Amino acid sequence: MDIKQFIATKAFISFEDKILILRESKKYADSTNTGKYDIPGGRLNPGENFMEALKREIKEETGLDIDIKEPFFVNEWNPIVREQQWQIVGIFFKCNSKSDKVILSKDHDSFIWINPKEAHKYNIIDNLRKAFEEYVRDNK
């Protein structure tokens, strides 16, 4: 079986010490996580600068303009999407927003600004658990 490989940029967007999570809707074509919470971000297009990709994904998914800070975590996950094995390498960035006014894309049907220490209380996708742990540890 051929494995599709992607690089993804993911954003821990902070506003007043809260982090934005988005719930994936049934309309999200590549989702294996409908109804679960994710953070903004997505795959890079071939040849695309990863910082520009992150800004593009955040704007598409949330309507927010953000300041990208430093990367703080790298992880990989291996979902099966439409009967095909994927390998996704995700680079997680700290980001700041000057606003909490989110405009959702069709890929998401809900959002919440949460205390990152309480991420375990939400139905977040599995690959985010370690990222939240690292974010909290890094921001003590």
N, C-alpha and C positions, 0 to 999 in steps of 0.2 A: 504494500500500500504506500503510495506517495504521501509524504507529509508536507502540508503547506506551512511555511514558516513566516512569521510576521514580527515586526518590532512595534511596540505600542508605547505611547507616552500617556501617563496617567497623572491627574492633578489632585492634590490635597489642597483645595481652595479654602483659605481661612478668611473669615469675616467675624470680627469681635470674638475671637477665640473659639469659634465654631467651625466645623468642617461640613462641606456640602456633600450630601449623598443623593443619588437619583435612582428611582425605581424603574427598572426596565419594563416596557410595555409589551403587549402581544404583537405590536406592529414592528418591533425591531427584528429585522430579517435574519440576522446571524445569531440571535440569542438562544442560549441554552439556559438562561437565567431569568426568564420571565417572572415578574413579581418580586425579584430580589433587588437589593440595593447595590449600586456600584458607585464609583466616583467618575467624574468627567474624564474623557480622554479617548484615545482610539489609535488605530493603526496608521503608520506612516505610509504615504504613497512612495513608490520608487523614486529616488532622487530628491525627496522632500527633506528640508532641514527639520530636525526634530523639534526645535523650539517653535518654528512656524506651524508645524503640524499640531502641536499642543494648543497653541493659540486658536488655530482654526477649529479644532475639535471642541474646545470649550465654548467658542462663540456659537458654533452650530448647535450644541447640546443645551446651552444655558443662556445665551445672549450676553454673558458677562465679558467685560474687558478686565484682564487680570495682569498682575505683575508676576512673572516667573522668577522664583528664587532658585535655590540649589536642589539638585537631585539628592534623595536621601535613602533610596531603597531600589533594589533590582530583584525581580522575581520572574519565574516562568510558570506557565500553566499549559495544559495539553487537552483542550476540549475536543470532543468529536462533534462536528457541525455538518449537518446534512450528509451524514455517513462518511465524513472525511476527517482524518486525524489532522489537527492543527497543533503547532507549537508556537506559543506567543511569548516573547520576551518583553516584559514590561519595565519601563523606567519610570519611577515615581518621583514627582517634583513637589516641593512646597511652593504654593502660590498664594498671593493675596488679592482680595477683591475690595474695592471701595464701596461696593453696593451688595445688598442681599436680594435685589430684585431679579429673580430668575425667570426667564422665558424658555419653557421646555420645548424640545423638538418632539416629533411624533414617536421617537424611539423610547421616550420616557413618559410616565403618566403621573409622577409625583416626585416631590423633593422635600428634604428636611435638612436644616442646619443642626448638626449634633455636636455634643461634647465628645471629642475623640476618645476620651477615657471610657465612654459608655457605648462604643461601637458594638460590643458584644450583645447589647440589648436589641439590636436591629437585625433583620434578615439580610445581612450583607453576603455577597458572593464569597465563596471560600478563599479565593486567591487574595482577598483584601485583609484577611485576619492578621497575617504576619506584618503587612504594611502598616496597619493601624498600631500594632504593638511597637514597631520600630519608631513610628511617628511620635507616639506618647513617650517612649524612652528618650528619644532625641530632643524632646521639648520640655524636659523637666527643669 
